[in-house]
Structure formats: C-alpha cells, structure tokens
Amino acid sequence: MGKREEFEREREHLNALVLGEANLPIKRFFALDSQVYEDGALPRKTKELLGLVASLVLRCDDCISYHLIQAKQQGVTKEEVVEALAVGLVVGGSIVIPHLRRAFLLVSELWG
C-alpha cells in the first residue's frame, strides 16, 4: 500500500470517529473547512496550493498530504507543486525541511 492509500484510509476512519461523536460546533467547522476550498473568486486548484503552503509552514504532515492529494485531483502539475513548496520553504525556513522531504515522497508517488 502506498503513502496515499494509507493516508486516505486512516483519514476516513478517524473522520468517521470524530463525526460520529461530534457536536454542532465540530460539525460546522468540518463543513466550513470543505466549503472554503470550493471554486470562487479563486479556483479550487489555487486554494489547494495555498493550503499546501500554509500546511508546510505550520508543519502539519497530514495537512500537507491532504492538500497534495487534492491538488493532484484538481489537475495541479508537479511543477506548480514544486514552486508552491519552494514558497513554503522560504516562508517557513529550514525548520520545514523534514516536512518538505516527506512532501516530496508523496509528490514522487502522485506525479512520478
């Protein structure tokens, strides 16, 4: 099983656990998180790249994986992802390098 499949399976399982017990504020936050990435003045493709950069700077490996998978599904090219990751590295500094390495592992799986 690849990194993508492992991540998606665990995310689905954990989301089911959370939403099975969630109160209204948690459910609203999850809904807002989904809605904010829909096409608007910015296309979803751009929003996924913004999410990717923010996730790298915040050093959230799960978030990085999620946005990489979504970016691939939205037709983002490998070159666009690499440029976005470069922005995240400059903004976040050397502390993001371990997360950048793991991001590139998934990039190599998704884009080859």
LUMGUGU-536426 format. One line per 4 residues: number of its first residue (from 0); for each residue z, x negated, y of N, C-alpha, C. Coordinates in nm, 4 decimals. Example, Ala and Ser with C-alpha at 12.3 -4.5 7.8 and 13.67 -1.06 7.14 Angstrom:
0 = 0.7800/-1.3190/-0.5690/0.7800/-1.2300/-0.4500/0.7800/-1.3200/-0.3300  0.7080/-1.2850/-0.2250/0.7140/-1.3670/-0.1060/0.7870/-1.2900/0.0030
! end
This chain:
0 = 0.0000/-0.0844/-0.1172/0.0000/0.0000/0.0000/0.0000/-0.0895/0.1244  -0.0849/-0.0556/0.2202/-0.0935/-0.1316/0.3432/0.0159/-0.0955/0.4412  0.0246/-0.1745/0.5467/0.1244/-0.1519/0.6512/0.1069/-0.0137/0.7139  -0.0183/0.0268/0.7332/-0.0440/0.1575/0.7938/0.0109/0.2705/0.7071
4 = -0.0224/0.2686/0.5788/0.0225/0.3755/0.4898/0.1742/0.3787/0.4789  0.2349/0.2607/0.4684/0.3805/0.2525/0.4588/0.4456/0.3094/0.5849  0.3928/0.2717/0.7010/0.4472/0.3219/0.8271/0.4323/0.4729/0.8367  0.3146/0.5245/0.8071/0.2902/0.6682/0.8204/0.3768/0.7498/0.7256
8 = 0.3951/0.7014/0.6036/0.4776/0.7738/0.5074/0.6241/0.7788/0.5530  0.6763/0.6642/0.5962/0.8152/0.6613/0.6419/0.8329/0.7465/0.7680  0.7388/0.7381/0.8617/0.7480/0.8161/0.9860/0.7485/0.9659/0.9561  0.6608/1.0084/0.8688/0.6540/1.1503/0.8321/0.7859/1.1965/0.7701
12 = 0.8392/1.1167/0.6790/0.9654/1.1505/0.6124/1.0804/1.1587/0.7135  1.0907/1.0590/0.7999/1.2008/1.0564/0.8957/1.1876/1.1662/1.0009  1.0660/1.1950/1.0438/1.0459/1.3059/1.1380/1.0880/1.4383/1.0754  1.0575/1.4569/0.9485/1.0983/1.5795/0.8804/1.2505/1.5910/0.8767
16 = 1.3192/1.4791/0.8536/1.4657/1.4806/0.8546/1.5189/1.5181/0.9923  1.4652/1.4555/1.0951/1.5111/1.4831/1.2319/1.4850/1.6283/1.2683  1.3610/1.6734/1.2512/1.3241/1.8080/1.2947/1.3900/1.9165/1.2099  1.4272/1.8831/1.0870/1.4987/1.9779/1.0037/1.6388/2.0078/1.0544
20 = 1.6957/1.9156/1.1287/1.8314/1.9306/1.1822/1.8338/1.9429/1.3338  1.7193/1.9309/1.3976/1.7130/1.9179/1.5433/1.7553/2.0442/1.6164  1.8173/2.0214/1.7303/1.8476/2.1312/1.8219/1.7301/2.1445/1.9201  1.7396/2.2388/2.0118/1.6307/2.2664/2.1049/1.5935/2.1459/2.1925
24 = 1.6901/2.0731/2.2501/1.6516/1.9577/2.3321/1.5717/1.8518/2.2544  1.6104/1.8261/2.1305/1.5362/1.7287/2.0496/1.3949/1.7794/2.0221  1.3829/1.9052/1.9854/1.2505/1.9628/1.9586/1.1635/1.9601/2.0837  1.2228/1.9883/2.1991/1.1465/1.9842/2.3238/1.0987/1.8433/2.3553
28 = 1.1847/1.7446/2.3317/1.1442/1.6066/2.3581/1.0286/1.5666/2.2671  1.0359/1.6003/2.1401/0.9275/1.5695/2.0472/0.7977/1.6365/2.0920  0.8065/1.7611/2.1374/0.6876/1.8328/2.1847/0.6302/1.7664/2.3099  0.7169/1.7278/2.4014/0.6726/1.6601/2.5234/0.6033/1.5288/2.4892
32 = 0.6595/1.4555/2.3956/0.6006/1.3282/2.3540/0.4579/1.3491/2.3031  0.4345/1.4548/2.2294/0.2997/1.4842/2.1796/0.2070/1.5285/2.2925  0.2569/1.6137/2.3801/0.1738/1.6705/2.4866/0.1291/1.5673/2.5885  0.2125/1.4704/2.6188/0.1802/1.3745/2.7240/0.0588/1.2879/2.6877
36 = 0.0288/1.2746/2.5596/-0.0843/1.1921/2.5165/-0.2147/1.2710/2.5045  -0.2115/1.3998/2.5336/-0.3347/1.4788/2.5286/-0.4267/1.4388/2.6440  -0.5574/1.4642/2.6273/-0.6529/1.4364/2.7339/-0.6137/1.5086/2.8608  -0.6269/1.4421/2.9719/-0.6004/1.4989/3.1036/-0.6834/1.4199/3.2034
40 = -0.6248/1.3866/3.3171/-0.6947/1.3008/3.4131/-0.7277/1.1669/3.3482  -0.6399/1.1226/3.2583/-0.6668/1.0039/3.1763/-0.7016/1.0501/3.0359  -0.8034/0.9903/2.9759/-0.8350/1.0270/2.8377/-0.7266/0.9759/2.7419  -0.7165/1.0413/2.6287/-0.6148/1.0033/2.5294/-0.6263/0.8568/2.4902
44 = -0.7481/0.8092/2.4806/-0.7724/0.6684/2.4450/-0.6972/0.5755/2.5411  -0.7061/0.6028/2.6692/-0.6380/0.5208/2.7700/-0.4874/0.5352/2.7579  -0.4408/0.6566/2.7345/-0.2975/0.6803/2.7219/-0.2393/0.6066/2.6017  -0.3152/0.5983/2.4932/-0.2664/0.5239/2.3763/-0.2534/0.3753/2.4082
48 = -0.3466/0.3221/2.4870/-0.3366/0.1813/2.5265/-0.2168/0.1597/2.6194  -0.1917/0.2545/2.7091/-0.0736/0.2461/2.7948/0.0540/0.2503/2.7101  0.0572/0.3397/2.6128/0.1711/0.3476/2.5230/0.1900/0.2191/2.4441  0.0788/0.1586/2.4038/0.0847/0.0326/2.3298/0.1462/-0.0779/2.4147
52 = 0.1012/-0.0905/2.5379/0.1548/-0.1941/2.6267/0.3037/-0.1711/2.6513  0.3408/-0.0473/2.6822/0.4821/-0.0173/2.7062/0.5655/-0.0481/2.5814  0.5128/-0.0147/2.4656/0.5859/-0.0371/2.3410/0.6043/-0.1856/2.3133  0.5028/-0.2657/2.3452/0.5150/-0.4102/2.3270/0.6224/-0.4657/2.4202
56 = 0.6182/-0.4248/2.5462/0.7159/-0.4732/2.6436/0.8572/-0.4293/2.6050  0.8705/-0.3082/2.5524/1.0020/-0.2581/2.5101/1.0434/-0.3102/2.3723  0.9518/-0.3796/2.3051/0.9775/-0.4439/2.1754/1.0131/-0.3426/2.0666  0.9330/-0.2366/2.0606/0.9530/-0.1328/1.9593/0.8413/-0.1415/1.8557
60 = 0.8689/-0.2041/1.7429/0.7654/-0.2226/1.6409/0.7102/-0.0907/1.5871  0.7978/0.0079/1.5665/0.7487/0.1383/1.5205/0.6520/0.1987/1.6222  0.6875/0.1887/1.7491/0.6022/0.2446/1.8548/0.4698/0.1698/1.8628  0.4751/0.0392/1.8504/0.3530/-0.0418/1.8513/0.2620/0.0019/1.7371
64 = 0.3171/0.0158/1.6183/0.2374/0.0593/1.5031/0.1773/0.1965/1.5278  0.2580/0.2883/1.5772/0.2096/0.4240/1.6033/0.0915/0.4221/1.7009  0.1059/0.3511/1.8109/0.0002/0.3504/1.9118/-0.1239/0.2753/1.8641  -0.1066/0.1746/1.7819/-0.2245/0.1080/1.7248/-0.3018/0.2037/1.6343
68 = -0.2316/0.2762/1.5507/-0.2969/0.3721/1.4606/-0.3659/0.4817/1.5410  -0.2976/0.5346/1.6410/-0.3574/0.6384/1.7243/-0.4772/0.5843/1.8019  -0.4664/0.4632/1.8524/-0.5777/0.4021/1.9262/-0.7010/0.3899/1.8371  -0.6810/0.3463/1.7147/-0.7925/0.3354/1.6202/-0.8569/0.4723/1.5996
72 = -0.7748/0.5751/1.5823/-0.8268/0.7102/1.5609/-0.9010/0.7625/1.6837  -0.8659/0.7134/1.8016/-0.9306/0.7574/1.9251/-1.0549/0.6747/1.9599  -1.0904/0.5812/1.8740/-1.2117/0.5027/1.8961/-1.1945/0.3801/1.9836  -1.0712/0.3382/2.0051/-1.0463/0.2163/2.0810/-1.1002/0.0983/2.0005
76 = -1.1656/0.0060/2.0683/-1.2207/-0.1107/1.9994/-1.1138/-0.2184/1.9829  -1.1403/-0.3085/1.8928/-1.0491/-0.4209/1.8708/-1.0364/-0.5033/1.9988  -1.1464/-0.5209/2.0684/-1.1446/-0.5987/2.1924/-1.0564/-0.5321/2.2985  -1.0621/-0.3991/2.3073/-0.9771/-0.3268/2.4022/-0.8297/-0.3420/2.3658
80 = -0.7999/-0.3358/2.2373/-0.6617/-0.3525/2.1916/-0.6108/-0.4919/2.2244  -0.6926/-0.5926/2.1983/-0.6508/-0.7305/2.2249/-0.6240/-0.7500/2.3743  -0.7089/-0.6927/2.4600/-0.6854/-0.7030/2.6044/-0.5562/-0.6318/2.6445  -0.5313/-0.5148/2.5875/-0.4079/-0.4428/2.6176/-0.2861/-0.5233/2.5720
84 = -0.2943/-0.5836/2.4542/-0.1836/-0.6652/2.4050/-0.1617/-0.7871/2.4950  -0.2680/-0.8412/2.5508/-0.2554/-0.9533/2.6442/-0.1790/-0.9104/2.7692  -0.2069/-0.7909/2.8196/-0.1335/-0.7390/2.9347/0.0144/-0.7257/2.8996  0.0423/-0.6696/2.7829/0.1812/-0.6556/2.7398/0.2521/-0.7889/2.7278
88 = 0.1825/-0.8906/2.6811/0.2415/-1.0237/2.6689/0.2744/-1.0814/2.8060  0.1824/-1.0656/2.9011/0.2070/-1.1176/3.0359/0.3233/-1.0441/3.1015  0.3280/-0.9131/3.0865/0.4361/-0.8351/3.1469/0.5691/-0.8641/3.0777  0.5672/-0.8703/2.9456/0.6915/-0.8851/2.8697/0.7387/-1.0273/2.8523
92 = 0.6479/-1.1224/2.8596/0.6849/-1.2628/2.8428/0.6980/-1.3038/2.6969  0.7436/-1.4255/2.6787/0.7457/-1.4851/2.5447/0.8362/-1.4113/2.4469  0.9309/-1.3318/2.4958/1.0199/-1.2595/2.4057/0.9441/-1.1565/2.3212  0.8256/-1.1154/2.3648/0.7485/-1.0167/2.2880/0.6629/-1.0812/2.1789
96 = 0.6579/-1.2127/2.1736/0.5692/-1.2798/2.0775/0.5941/-1.2377/1.9325  0.7174/-1.2264/1.8842/0.7353/-1.1800/1.7456/0.6737/-1.0411/1.7221  0.6829/-0.9544/1.8202/0.6266/-0.8197/1.8089/0.4744/-0.8247/1.8190  0.4243/-0.9170/1.8998/0.2800/-0.9391/1.9111/0.2234/-0.9852/1.7768
100 = 0.2943/-1.0723/1.7093/0.2498/-1.1196/1.5771/0.2385/-1.0033/1.4785  0.3407/-0.9188/1.4758/0.3371/-0.8043/1.3846/0.2285/-0.7050/1.4252  0.2045/-0.6921/1.5545/0.0955/-0.6058/1.6010/-0.0383/-0.6570/1.5490  -0.0595/-0.7863/1.5570/-0.1859/-0.8424/1.5105/-0.2034/-0.8294/1.3593
104 = -0.0937/-0.8252/1.2857/-0.1039/-0.7994/1.1423/-0.1646/-0.6615/1.1186  -0.1179/-0.5608/1.1916/-0.1727/-0.4262/1.1772/-0.3131/-0.4183/1.2362  -0.3394/-0.4876/1.3452/-0.4751/-0.4918/1.4021/-0.5732/-0.5435/1.2980  -0.5344/-0.6481/1.2268/-0.6254/-0.7038/1.1254/-0.6498/-0.6045/1.0115
108 = -0.5494/-0.5231/0.9799/-0.5673/-0.4208/0.8766/-0.6568/-0.3070/0.9259  -0.6359/-0.2643/1.0498/-0.7086/-0.1490/1.1024/-0.8524/-0.1810/1.1436  -0.8709/-0.2954/1.2097/-1.0024/-0.3292/1.2626/-1.0722/-0.4410/1.1845  -0.9996/-0.5065/1.0950/-1.0600/-0.6143/1.0155/-1.0706/-0.7442/1.0885
! end
